[in-house]
Amino acid sequence: MKTDLRNITPDGCELRFSEIAEDLELTADGFDFPQPIEVELSAAKSGDEILMQGVVSTAVEMECARCLEIFEMDINPR
């Protein structure tokens, strides 16, 4: 997702979007992203800077090093 940074004010704004890993050029050996990557951000302008805080959540699919079975693990900091 792209946003025009000039639209972010000192009062701030909320940005929410969902992207698939390939669109973000996220690749890693041994990992797949079976679900979209969900992003929730708060952004506010402070002088010449833009301050952002947010949460990124998704799931990864990988192979267990011990039993070699494929499993899915949620990545959600909440």
C-alpha positions in Angstrom: 0.0 0.0 0.0 1.2 3.5 -0.7 -0.1 6.6 0.9 0.6 10.3 0.3 2.6 11.4 3.3 1.5 15.0 2.8 -2.0 13.8 4.0 -0.7 12.9 7.4 -1.4 15.7 9.8 -0.3 16.5 13.4 -3.7 15.2 14.5 -2.8 11.8 13.0 -4.6 9.2 11.0 -5.2 5.5 11.0 -4.0 3.3 8.2 -5.2 -0.3 7.7 -4.4 -2.5 4.9 -3.9 -6.1 3.9 -1.3 -7.4 1.4 -0.1 -10.7 0.2 3.6 -11.4 0.8 4.5 -11.6 -2.9 3.2 -8.0 -3.4 5.5 -6.9 -0.6 8.4 -8.9 -2.0 8.7 -10.9 1.2 10.4 -14.2 0.6 12.4 -16.5 2.9 13.8 -20.0 2.4 11.7 -22.5 4.2 8.8 -20.1 4.9 5.5 -19.5 3.2 2.9 -16.9 4.0 -0.5 -18.7 3.6 -2.5 -15.7 4.7 -2.4 -12.0 3.8 -0.3 -9.7 6.0 -2.6 -7.4 8.0 -1.3 -4.0 9.0 -2.9 -1.4 11.4 -0.9 1.8 11.8 -1.4 5.1 13.6 0.6 7.9 12.0 1.1 11.5 13.0 3.3 14.3 11.8 5.7 16.0 14.2 7.7 18.7 12.5 9.5 17.2 9.6 9.1 13.7 11.0 6.2 11.2 10.7 5.8 9.0 13.8 4.2 5.6 13.2 3.1 2.9 15.6 1.2 -0.2 14.7 0.7 -3.9 14.6 1.5 -6.4 11.8 0.0 -9.9 11.9 0.0 -12.9 9.6 0.8 -16.6 9.6 3.8 -18.5 8.4 3.9 -22.0 7.2 7.2 -23.9 7.7 8.7 -27.3 8.3 9.3 -28.7 11.7 13.1 -29.4 12.1 12.4 -32.4 14.3 9.5 -34.3 12.6 9.7 -32.6 9.1 6.0 -32.0 9.1 4.6 -28.7 7.7 2.8 -26.6 10.2 1.3 -23.1 10.4 2.0 -20.6 13.1 0.2 -17.4 13.7 2.2 -14.2 14.2 0.1 -11.8 16.1 1.6 -9.6 18.8 -1.7 -9.0 20.6 
